[in-house]
Amino acid sequence: MPETTSPTLPAPETLVPLLRRDLPQFKQIEWVERTTSTNAELLNKARTNRQRLARPWLSGAHLQEQGRGRAGRTWQNRAGANLMFSCAFDVFLPIKLLPALSPVAGIAACEALRRFIKPPQRDNLTMKWPNDLQWKTGKLAGILVETTRAGTSRLSSDHHVVIIGIGINLDDARALSLALDRQVADWCEIARDNALLEDVPVATLVTSIAHAWYEALNTIMHSGFETFPARHAQIDTLAGQHVDVLDEGHIIDSGIACGINQFGQLLLRTPKGETPITIGEISVRL
């Protein structure tokens, strides 16, 4: 099998002009060699910003020293082996709908990346609720969604800022699988079955995902969440599988996964009927 190399991360001073050209709706775009956490930086900026409707913003880094995943986990990363960036958006939604933004971010990112994969292989890229991206049985990318009030620039009671961060494994899947004792996938693995992916620039991957998030959030604000359960069904890793819902290592519910509802909750078919799940780690029963 021919060796496949991961996409090369351009220098920040090369990458930023490309992103600004292809994402004209973004008000600020920054990319650095090293930072603590792009999500944390955008959260702090949103809370102290005084400008009204000054977003979207995009912040990326080749290396995050304190990168975070869901449930407070540390995101393991190595410069050149991971593609990591975050975006900040203004949203106008009632608080009860904010949890739905987590699966929406995963749906949009998965759809965006699928467009680069040839049809026979496309179904291997799926989303595990609430928003992990998987290639076959390995985790390819993690997404962290956080919301905050819009600080002093708040325009209404339903005005929030949502920060969406993603970390995609470009390389190192084999080492990570051994270190974490679970299956991990990377973009190189996908490229082995999709030769053209080697020619997809990093800037194009970033632009596609950022634009997909922008479009998805606009759809929710203008038309609601109604179309997303059907979109989720097309990429659902868990559909029809018997799963356990874990909280701090303890099983709190079990059942057959059967999609999501209009609030982005995972639906489980259990002896008690259909149960919506809002939080929890999902483990597939073998």
Phi and psi restraints in degrees (value plus and minus 20) as a CYANA .aco file:
   2 PRO   PHI     -85.4   -45.4
   2 PRO   PSI     126.3   166.3
   3 GLU   PHI     -91.3   -51.3
   3 GLU   PSI     117.7   157.7
   4 THR   PHI    -138.3   -98.3
   4 THR   PSI     111.1   151.1
   5 THR   PHI    -119.3   -79.3
   5 THR   PSI     132.3   172.3
   6 SER   PHI     -95.0   -55.0
   6 SER   PSI     136.9   176.9
   7 PRO   PHI     -79.6   -39.6
   7 PRO   PSI     121.0   161.0
   8 THR   PHI    -100.6   -60.6
   8 THR   PSI     109.7   149.7
   9 LEU   PHI     -98.4   -58.4
   9 LEU   PSI      95.9   135.9
  10 PRO   PHI     -86.6   -46.6
  10 PRO   PSI     139.7   179.7
  11 ALA   PHI     -80.0   -40.0
  11 ALA   PSI     125.5   165.5
  12 PRO   PHI     -71.8   -31.8
  12 PRO   PSI     -58.9   -18.9
  13 GLU   PHI     -89.4   -49.4
  13 GLU   PSI     -38.0     2.0
  14 THR   PHI    -108.4   -68.4
  14 THR   PSI     -58.1   -18.1
  15 LEU   PHI     -92.3   -52.3
  15 LEU   PSI     -61.9   -21.9
  16 VAL   PHI     -78.8   -38.8
  16 VAL   PSI     -67.7   -27.7
  17 PRO   PHI     -80.1   -40.1
  17 PRO   PSI     -54.6   -14.6
  18 LEU   PHI     -86.1   -46.1
  18 LEU   PSI     -61.7   -21.7
  19 LEU   PHI     -88.2   -48.2
  19 LEU   PSI     -60.0   -20.0
  20 ARG   PHI     -84.7   -44.7
  20 ARG   PSI     -55.0   -15.0
  21 ARG   PHI     -86.9   -46.9
  21 ARG   PSI     -60.8   -20.8
  22 ASP   PHI    -114.6   -74.6
  22 ASP   PSI     -28.3    11.7
  23 LEU   PHI    -146.2  -106.2
  23 LEU   PSI      45.1    85.1
  24 PRO   PHI     -84.5   -44.5
  24 PRO   PSI     -41.8    -1.8
  25 GLN   PHI     -97.5   -57.5
  25 GLN   PSI     -31.2     8.8
  26 PHE   PHI    -105.7   -65.7
  26 PHE   PSI     107.7   147.7
  27 LYS   PHI     -97.0   -57.0
  27 LYS   PSI     -54.0   -14.0
  28 GLN   PHI    -158.4  -118.4
  28 GLN   PSI     114.1   154.1
  29 ILE   PHI    -154.1  -114.1
  29 ILE   PSI     104.0   144.0
  30 GLU   PHI    -152.7  -112.7
  30 GLU   PSI     126.8   166.8
  31 TRP   PHI    -168.6  -128.6
  31 TRP   PSI     111.3   151.3
  32 VAL   PHI    -149.6  -109.6
  32 VAL   PSI     146.0   186.0
  33 GLU   PHI     -88.2   -48.2
  33 GLU   PSI     -61.3   -21.3
  34 ARG   PHI    -168.0  -128.0
  34 ARG   PSI     121.6   161.6
  35 THR   PHI    -173.8  -133.8
  35 THR   PSI     158.9   198.9
  36 THR   PHI    -100.0   -60.0
  36 THR   PSI     -84.5   -44.5
  37 SER   PHI    -175.1  -135.1
  37 SER   PSI     103.7   143.7
  38 THR   PHI     -87.4   -47.4
  38 THR   PSI     -55.1   -15.1
  39 ASN   PHI     -83.2   -43.2
  39 ASN   PSI     -67.4   -27.4
  40 ALA   PHI     -82.8   -42.8
  40 ALA   PSI     -59.4   -19.4
  41 GLU   PHI     -84.6   -44.6
  41 GLU   PSI     -63.6   -23.6
  42 LEU   PHI     -89.8   -49.8
  42 LEU   PSI     -55.0   -15.0
  43 LEU   PHI     -81.3   -41.3
  43 LEU   PSI     -67.7   -27.7
  44 ASN   PHI     -82.8   -42.8
  44 ASN   PSI     -60.4   -20.4
  45 LYS   PHI     -85.0   -45.0
  45 LYS   PSI     -60.5   -20.5
  46 ALA   PHI     -85.2   -45.2
  46 ALA   PSI     -56.0   -16.0
  47 ARG   PHI     -94.1   -54.1
  47 ARG   PSI     -42.5    -2.5
  48 THR   PHI    -129.1   -89.1
  48 THR   PSI     -27.8    12.2
  49 ASN   PHI     -88.8   -48.8
  49 ASN   PSI     119.2   159.2
  50 ARG   PHI    -129.4   -89.4
  50 ARG   PSI     -23.7    16.3
  51 GLN   PHI    -101.5   -61.5
  51 GLN   PSI     123.4   163.4
  52 ARG   PHI    -112.6   -72.6
  52 ARG   PSI     112.2   152.2
  53 LEU   PHI      29.9    69.9
  53 LEU   PSI      27.1    67.1
  54 ALA   PHI    -112.1   -72.1
  54 ALA   PSI      -9.8    30.2
  55 ARG   PHI    -131.1   -91.1
  55 ARG   PSI     148.0   188.0
  56 PRO   PHI     -97.6   -57.6
  56 PRO   PSI     136.6   176.6
  57 TRP   PHI    -140.5  -100.5
  57 TRP   PSI     135.6   175.6
  58 LEU   PHI    -156.2  -116.2
  58 LEU   PSI     113.0   153.0
  59 SER   PHI    -154.8  -114.8
  59 SER   PSI     106.9   146.9
  60 GLY   PHI    -152.1  -112.1
  60 GLY   PSI     142.4   182.4
  61 ALA   PHI    -172.4  -132.4
  61 ALA   PSI     124.2   164.2
  62 HIS   PHI     -89.9   -49.9
  62 HIS   PSI     -47.7    -7.7
  63 LEU   PHI    -163.2  -123.2
  63 LEU   PSI     112.0   152.0
  64 GLN   PHI    -134.7   -94.7
  64 GLN   PSI      97.2   137.2
  65 GLU   PHI     -93.5   -53.5
  65 GLU   PSI     -47.2    -7.2
  66 GLN   PHI    -150.8  -110.8
  66 GLN   PSI      22.4    62.4
  67 GLY   PHI     -80.0   -40.0
  67 GLY   PSI     121.8   161.8
  68 ARG   PHI    -142.5  -102.5
  68 ARG   PSI     124.5   164.5
  69 GLY   PHI    -130.0   -90.0
  69 GLY   PSI    -189.8  -149.8
  70 ARG   PHI     -86.7   -46.7
  70 ARG   PSI     135.2   175.2
  71 ALA   PHI      39.1    79.1
  71 ALA   PSI       9.1    49.1
  72 GLY   PHI      55.3    95.3
  72 GLY   PSI      -9.4    30.6
  73 ARG   PHI     -90.5   -50.5
  73 ARG   PSI     133.5   173.5
  74 THR   PHI    -104.9   -64.9
  74 THR   PSI     115.8   155.8
  75 TRP   PHI    -111.7   -71.7
  75 TRP   PSI      93.2   133.2
  76 GLN   PHI     -95.8   -55.8
  76 GLN   PSI     108.8   148.8
  77 ASN   PHI    -169.5  -129.5
  77 ASN   PSI     134.5   174.5
  78 ARG   PHI    -154.0  -114.0
  78 ARG   PSI     115.8   155.8
  79 ALA   PHI     -75.3   -35.3
  79 ALA   PSI     106.8   146.8
  80 GLY   PHI      74.0   114.0
  80 GLY   PSI     -37.4     2.6
  81 ALA   PHI    -122.3   -82.3
  81 ALA   PSI     -28.1    11.9
  82 ASN   PHI    -157.5  -117.5
  82 ASN   PSI     124.7   164.7
  83 LEU   PHI    -127.1   -87.1
  83 LEU   PSI      95.8   135.8
  84 MET   PHI    -154.6  -114.6
  84 MET   PSI     106.1   146.1
  85 PHE   PHI    -178.3  -138.3
  85 PHE   PSI     143.8   183.8
  86 SER   PHI    -154.2  -114.2
  86 SER   PSI     132.2   172.2
  87 CYS   PHI    -148.6  -108.6
  87 CYS   PSI     125.9   165.9
  88 ALA   PHI    -136.3   -96.3
  88 ALA   PSI     112.6   152.6
  89 PHE   PHI    -152.0  -112.0
  89 PHE   PSI     126.4   166.4
  90 ASP   PHI    -101.9   -61.9
  90 ASP   PSI     110.6   150.6
  91 VAL   PHI    -150.0  -110.0
  91 VAL   PSI     128.2   168.2
  92 PHE   PHI    -142.5  -102.5
  92 PHE   PSI      73.0   113.0
  93 LEU   PHI    -165.0  -125.0
  93 LEU   PSI     128.8   168.8
  94 PRO   PHI     -85.6   -45.6
  94 PRO   PSI     132.4   172.4
  95 ILE   PHI     -75.9   -35.9
  95 ILE   PSI     -56.7   -16.7
  96 LYS   PHI     -83.4   -43.4
  96 LYS   PSI     -39.6     0.4
  97 LEU   PHI    -115.0   -75.0
  97 LEU   PSI     -29.7    10.3
  98 LEU   PHI     -80.8   -40.8
  98 LEU   PSI     -57.5   -17.5
  99 PRO   PHI     -80.5   -40.5
  99 PRO   PSI     -44.5    -4.5
 100 ALA   PHI     -87.2   -47.2
 100 ALA   PSI     -38.5     1.5
 101 LEU   PHI     -86.5   -46.5
 101 LEU   PSI     -45.0    -5.0
 102 SER   PHI     -85.2   -45.2
 102 SER   PSI     -74.9   -34.9
 103 PRO   PHI     -86.2   -46.2
 103 PRO   PSI     -51.2   -11.2
 104 VAL   PHI     -80.1   -40.1
 104 VAL   PSI     -61.9   -21.9
 105 ALA   PHI     -82.2   -42.2
 105 ALA   PSI     -59.4   -19.4
 106 GLY   PHI     -88.7   -48.7
 106 GLY   PSI     -61.8   -21.8
 107 ILE   PHI     -79.7   -39.7
 107 ILE   PSI     -69.6   -29.6
 108 ALA   PHI     -83.2   -43.2
 108 ALA   PSI     -62.9   -22.9
 109 ALA   PHI     -86.0   -46.0
 109 ALA   PSI     -61.2   -21.2
 110 CYS   PHI     -84.1   -44.1
 110 CYS   PSI     -64.9   -24.9
 111 GLU   PHI     -80.8   -40.8
 111 GLU   PSI     -60.3   -20.3
 112 ALA   PHI     -84.2   -44.2
 112 ALA   PSI     -64.3   -24.3
 113 LEU   PHI     -92.3   -52.3
 113 LEU   PSI     -51.9   -11.9
 114 ARG   PHI     -80.0   -40.0
 114 ARG   PSI     -49.6    -9.6
 115 ARG   PHI     -83.9   -43.9
 115 ARG   PSI     -39.7     0.3
 116 PHE   PHI    -109.1   -69.1
 116 PHE   PSI     -28.5    11.5
 117 ILE   PHI    -123.5   -83.5
 117 ILE   PSI     116.2   156.2
 118 LYS   PHI     -86.2   -46.2
 118 LYS   PSI     126.6   166.6
 119 PRO   PHI     -69.4   -29.4
 119 PRO   PSI     -62.8   -22.8
 120 PRO   PHI     -80.2   -40.2
 120 PRO   PSI     -44.6    -4.6
 121 GLN   PHI    -123.7   -83.7
 121 GLN   PSI     -29.7    10.3
 122 ARG   PHI     -80.1   -40.1
 122 ARG   PSI     -56.8   -16.8
 123 ASP   PHI     -90.3   -50.3
 123 ASP   PSI     -29.5    10.5
 124 ASN   PHI     -94.9   -54.9
 124 ASN   PSI     -36.2     3.8
 125 LEU   PHI    -116.9   -76.9
 125 LEU   PSI      94.2   134.2
 126 THR   PHI    -154.1  -114.1
 126 THR   PSI     156.1   196.1
 127 MET   PHI    -141.2  -101.2
 127 MET   PSI     109.3   149.3
 128 LYS   PHI    -118.2   -78.2
 128 LYS   PSI      99.1   139.1
 129 TRP   PHI     -72.4   -32.4
 129 TRP   PSI     118.5   158.5
 130 PRO   PHI    -104.2   -64.2
 130 PRO   PSI     -46.2    -6.2
 131 ASN   PHI    -184.6  -144.6
 131 ASN   PSI      -1.2    38.8
 132 ASP   PHI     -92.6   -52.6
 132 ASP   PSI     117.9   157.9
 133 LEU   PHI    -117.2   -77.2
 133 LEU   PSI     112.3   152.3
 134 GLN   PHI    -143.7  -103.7
 134 GLN   PSI     122.2   162.2
 135 TRP   PHI    -129.9   -89.9
 135 TRP   PSI      93.4   133.4
 136 LYS   PHI      36.8    76.8
 136 LYS   PSI    -134.8   -94.8
 137 THR   PHI    -125.9   -85.9
 137 THR   PSI     -15.6    24.4
 138 GLY   PHI    -126.3   -86.3
 138 GLY   PSI     125.2   165.2
 139 LYS   PHI     -94.7   -54.7
 139 LYS   PSI     102.4   142.4
 140 LEU   PHI    -114.6   -74.6
 140 LEU   PSI     -59.0   -19.0
 141 ALA   PHI    -170.2  -130.2
 141 ALA   PSI     128.1   168.1
 142 GLY   PHI    -136.6   -96.6
 142 GLY   PSI     126.8   166.8
 143 ILE   PHI    -147.8  -107.8
 143 ILE   PSI     115.9   155.9
 144 LEU   PHI    -140.7  -100.7
 144 LEU   PSI     103.8   143.8
 145 VAL   PHI    -135.6   -95.6
 145 VAL   PSI     106.4   146.4
 146 GLU   PHI    -153.1  -113.1
 146 GLU   PSI     126.5   166.5
 147 THR   PHI    -146.7  -106.7
 147 THR   PSI     131.5   171.5
 148 THR   PHI    -167.5  -127.5
 148 THR   PSI     138.9   178.9
 149 ARG   PHI     -88.9   -48.9
 149 ARG   PSI     135.5   175.5
 150 ALA   PHI    -100.5   -60.5
 150 ALA   PSI       5.9    45.9
 151 GLY   PHI      38.2    78.2
 151 GLY   PSI    -164.6  -124.6
 152 THR   PHI     -94.4   -54.4
 152 THR   PSI     -30.6     9.4
 153 SER   PHI    -114.6   -74.6
 153 SER   PSI      -9.1    30.9
 154 ARG   PHI     -80.6   -40.6
 154 ARG   PSI     111.1   151.1
 155 LEU   PHI    -118.7   -78.7
 155 LEU   PSI     -43.1    -3.1
 156 SER   PHI    -180.4  -140.4
 156 SER   PSI     152.2   192.2
 157 SER   PHI     -86.1   -46.1
 157 SER   PSI     -42.4    -2.4
 158 ASP   PHI    -122.3   -82.3
 158 ASP   PSI      -3.6    36.4
 159 HIS   PHI    -107.5   -67.5
 159 HIS   PSI      97.5   137.5
 160 HIS   PHI    -150.7  -110.7
 160 HIS   PSI     142.3   182.3
 161 VAL   PHI    -131.1   -91.1
 161 VAL   PSI     106.9   146.9
 162 VAL   PHI    -126.5   -86.5
 162 VAL   PSI     111.2   151.2
 163 ILE   PHI    -128.7   -88.7
 163 ILE   PSI     103.4   143.4
 164 ILE   PHI    -139.0   -99.0
 164 ILE   PSI     100.4   140.4
 165 GLY   PHI    -137.6   -97.6
 165 GLY   PSI     125.9   165.9
 166 ILE   PHI    -154.8  -114.8
 166 ILE   PSI     123.6   163.6
 167 GLY   PHI    -147.3  -107.3
 167 GLY   PSI      98.3   138.3
 168 ILE   PHI    -131.1   -91.1
 168 ILE   PSI     110.5   150.5
 169 ASN   PHI     -95.6   -55.6
 169 ASN   PSI      95.2   135.2
 170 LEU   PHI    -107.6   -67.6
 170 LEU   PSI     -53.5   -13.5
 171 ASP   PHI    -170.5  -130.5
 171 ASP   PSI    -197.1  -157.1
 172 ASP   PHI      56.4    96.4
 172 ASP   PSI      -7.7    32.3
 173 ALA   PHI     -79.3   -39.3
 173 ALA   PSI     -61.7   -21.7
 174 ARG   PHI     -82.7   -42.7
 174 ARG   PSI     -65.2   -25.2
 175 ALA   PHI     -85.9   -45.9
 175 ALA   PSI     -61.2   -21.2
 176 LEU   PHI     -86.6   -46.6
 176 LEU   PSI     -58.1   -18.1
 177 SER   PHI     -79.3   -39.3
 177 SER   PSI     -61.7   -21.7
 178 LEU   PHI     -89.8   -49.8
 178 LEU   PSI     -62.2   -22.2
 179 ALA   PHI     -88.4   -48.4
 179 ALA   PSI     -58.1   -18.1
 180 LEU   PHI    -114.8   -74.8
 180 LEU   PSI     -28.7    11.3
 181 ASP   PHI      37.7    77.7
 181 ASP   PSI      20.5    60.5
 182 ARG   PHI    -175.5  -135.5
 182 ARG   PSI     142.6   182.6
 183 GLN   PHI     -92.5   -52.5
 183 GLN   PSI     109.2   149.2
 184 VAL   PHI    -147.1  -107.1
 184 VAL   PSI     122.6   162.6
 185 ALA   PHI    -137.7   -97.7
 185 ALA   PSI     142.5   182.5
 186 ASP   PHI    -162.3  -122.3
 186 ASP   PSI     148.0   188.0
 187 TRP   PHI     -83.9   -43.9
 187 TRP   PSI     -50.7   -10.7
 188 CYS   PHI     -80.6   -40.6
 188 CYS   PSI     -61.6   -21.6
 189 GLU   PHI     -81.3   -41.3
 189 GLU   PSI     -62.3   -22.3
 190 ILE   PHI     -85.1   -45.1
 190 ILE   PSI     -59.8   -19.8
 191 ALA   PHI     -85.7   -45.7
 191 ALA   PSI     -44.3    -4.3
 192 ARG   PHI     -81.9   -41.9
 192 ARG   PSI     -51.7   -11.7
 193 ASP   PHI    -118.7   -78.7
 193 ASP   PSI     -23.8    16.2
 194 ASN   PHI    -159.3  -119.3
 194 ASN   PSI      62.0   102.0
 195 ALA   PHI     -75.1   -35.1
 195 ALA   PSI     -53.3   -13.3
 196 LEU   PHI     -87.7   -47.7
 196 LEU   PSI     -38.0     2.0
 197 LEU   PHI     -83.9   -43.9
 197 LEU   PSI     -46.5    -6.5
 198 GLU   PHI     -82.1   -42.1
 198 GLU   PSI     -43.1    -3.1
 199 ASP   PHI    -115.5   -75.5
 199 ASP   PSI     -19.4    20.6
 200 VAL   PHI    -101.2   -61.2
 200 VAL   PSI      96.4   136.4
 201 PRO   PHI     -87.6   -47.6
 201 PRO   PSI     131.9   171.9
 202 VAL   PHI     -77.7   -37.7
 202 VAL   PSI     -60.7   -20.7
 203 ALA   PHI     -78.9   -38.9
 203 ALA   PSI     -55.1   -15.1
 204 THR   PHI     -88.9   -48.9
 204 THR   PSI     -59.8   -19.8
 205 LEU   PHI     -81.9   -41.9
 205 LEU   PSI     -67.1   -27.1
 206 VAL   PHI     -81.8   -41.8
 206 VAL   PSI     -68.6   -28.6
 207 THR   PHI     -79.4   -39.4
 207 THR   PSI     -63.2   -23.2
 208 SER   PHI     -83.2   -43.2
 208 SER   PSI     -64.2   -24.2
 209 ILE   PHI     -89.5   -49.5
 209 ILE   PSI     -66.7   -26.7
 210 ALA   PHI     -79.7   -39.7
 210 ALA   PSI     -63.0   -23.0
 211 HIS   PHI     -86.4   -46.4
 211 HIS   PSI     -58.3   -18.3
 212 ALA   PHI     -82.7   -42.7
 212 ALA   PSI     -60.6   -20.6
 213 TRP   PHI     -83.5   -43.5
 213 TRP   PSI     -64.1   -24.1
 214 TYR   PHI     -78.3   -38.3
 214 TYR   PSI     -66.6   -26.6
 215 GLU   PHI     -87.1   -47.1
 215 GLU   PSI     -60.5   -20.5
 216 ALA   PHI     -84.2   -44.2
 216 ALA   PSI     -63.1   -23.1
 217 LEU   PHI     -86.9   -46.9
 217 LEU   PSI     -57.9   -17.9
 218 ASN   PHI     -83.7   -43.7
 218 ASN   PSI     -58.6   -18.6
 219 THR   PHI     -81.1   -41.1
 219 THR   PSI     -64.9   -24.9
 220 ILE   PHI     -82.9   -42.9
 220 ILE   PSI     -64.1   -24.1
 221 MET   PHI     -87.9   -47.9
 221 MET   PSI     -52.1   -12.1
 222 HIS   PHI    -113.2   -73.2
 222 HIS   PSI     -53.8   -13.8
 223 SER   PHI    -145.3  -105.3
 223 SER   PSI     -22.3    17.7
 224 GLY   PHI      64.5   104.5
 224 GLY   PSI    -191.3  -151.3
 225 PHE   PHI    -115.6   -75.6
 225 PHE   PSI     -18.1    21.9
 226 GLU   PHI     -77.4   -37.4
 226 GLU   PSI     -54.4   -14.4
 227 THR   PHI    -101.0   -61.0
 227 THR   PSI     -34.9     5.1
 228 PHE   PHI     -95.2   -55.2
 228 PHE   PSI     -54.8   -14.8
 229 PRO   PHI     -77.0   -37.0
 229 PRO   PSI     -59.6   -19.6
 230 ALA   PHI     -89.7   -49.7
 230 ALA   PSI     -58.1   -18.1
 231 ARG   PHI     -85.8   -45.8
 231 ARG   PSI     -59.6   -19.6
 232 HIS   PHI     -82.4   -42.4
 232 HIS   PSI     -57.5   -17.5
 233 ALA   PHI     -80.5   -40.5
 233 ALA   PSI     -45.9    -5.9
 234 GLN   PHI     -97.2   -57.2
 234 GLN   PSI     -35.1     4.9
 235 ILE   PHI    -151.3  -111.3
 235 ILE   PSI      -5.0    35.0
 236 ASP   PHI     -97.0   -57.0
 236 ASP   PSI      93.0   133.0
 237 THR   PHI     -84.1   -44.1
 237 THR   PSI     -56.0   -16.0
 238 LEU   PHI    -110.7   -70.7
 238 LEU   PSI     -28.8    11.2
 239 ALA   PHI     -70.8   -30.8
 239 ALA   PSI     103.1   143.1
 240 GLY   PHI      58.2    98.2
 240 GLY   PSI     -17.5    22.5
 241 GLN   PHI    -115.2   -75.2
 241 GLN   PSI     128.5   168.5
 242 HIS   PHI    -100.8   -60.8
 242 HIS   PSI     100.4   140.4
 243 VAL   PHI    -147.7  -107.7
 243 VAL   PSI     135.8   175.8
 244 ASP   PHI    -128.1   -88.1
 244 ASP   PSI     121.9   161.9
 245 VAL   PHI    -122.7   -82.7
 245 VAL   PSI     101.9   141.9
 246 LEU   PHI    -130.1   -90.1
 246 LEU   PSI     122.0   162.0
 247 ASP   PHI    -151.8  -111.8
 247 ASP   PSI      92.5   132.5
 248 GLU   PHI      34.4    74.4
 248 GLU   PSI      20.4    60.4
 249 GLY   PHI      66.2   106.2
 249 GLY   PSI     -25.4    14.6
 250 HIS   PHI    -125.1   -85.1
 250 HIS   PSI     116.8   156.8
 251 ILE   PHI     -93.4   -53.4
 251 ILE   PSI     101.4   141.4
 252 ILE   PHI    -128.5   -88.5
 252 ILE   PSI     -34.0     6.0
 253 ASP   PHI    -186.3  -146.3
 253 ASP   PSI     137.5   177.5
 254 SER   PHI    -164.9  -124.9
 254 SER   PSI     133.0   173.0
 255 GLY   PHI     149.9   189.9
 255 GLY   PSI    -191.5  -151.5
 256 ILE   PHI    -114.9   -74.9
 256 ILE   PSI     103.2   143.2
 257 ALA   PHI     -90.0   -50.0
 257 ALA   PSI     110.7   150.7
 258 CYS   PHI    -159.1  -119.1
 258 CYS   PSI      30.5    70.5
 259 GLY   PHI      69.6   109.6
 259 GLY   PSI    -184.6  -144.6
 260 ILE   PHI    -145.7  -105.7
 260 ILE   PSI     141.2   181.2
 261 ASN   PHI    -122.5   -82.5
 261 ASN   PSI    -189.8  -149.8
 262 GLN   PHI     -92.1   -52.1
 262 GLN   PSI     -25.3    14.7
 263 PHE   PHI    -126.8   -86.8
 263 PHE   PSI     -10.9    29.1
 264 GLY   PHI      57.7    97.7
 264 GLY   PSI     -12.5    27.5
 265 GLN   PHI     -98.9   -58.9
 265 GLN   PSI     123.9   163.9
 266 LEU   PHI     -92.3   -52.3
 266 LEU   PSI     113.7   153.7
 267 LEU   PHI    -119.7   -79.7
 267 LEU   PSI     107.8   147.8
 268 LEU   PHI    -134.6   -94.6
 268 LEU   PSI     113.5   153.5
 269 ARG   PHI    -112.2   -72.2
 269 ARG   PSI      95.2   135.2
 270 THR   PHI    -146.4  -106.4
 270 THR   PSI     151.1   191.1
 271 PRO   PHI     -78.1   -38.1
 271 PRO   PSI     -42.1    -2.1
 272 LYS   PHI    -105.6   -65.6
 272 LYS   PSI     -25.9    14.1
 273 GLY   PHI      95.9   135.9
 273 GLY   PSI    -182.5  -142.5
 274 GLU   PHI    -104.4   -64.4
 274 GLU   PSI     102.5   142.5
 275 THR   PHI    -135.1   -95.1
 275 THR   PSI     105.4   145.4
 276 PRO   PHI    -103.2   -63.2
 276 PRO   PSI     116.1   156.1
 277 ILE   PHI    -132.8   -92.8
 277 ILE   PSI     105.2   145.2
 278 THR   PHI    -117.0   -77.0
 278 THR   PSI     -62.7   -22.7
 279 ILE   PHI    -156.0  -116.0
 279 ILE   PSI     140.9   180.9
 280 GLY   PHI     113.8   153.8
 280 GLY   PSI     134.9   174.9
 281 GLU   PHI    -107.7   -67.7
 281 GLU   PSI     115.7   155.7
 282 ILE   PHI    -124.3   -84.3
 282 ILE   PSI     104.7   144.7
 283 SER   PHI    -138.0   -98.0
 283 SER   PSI     107.7   147.7
 284 VAL   PHI    -103.5   -63.5
 284 VAL   PSI     108.2   148.2
 285 ARG   PHI     -96.1   -56.1
 285 ARG   PSI     112.1   152.1
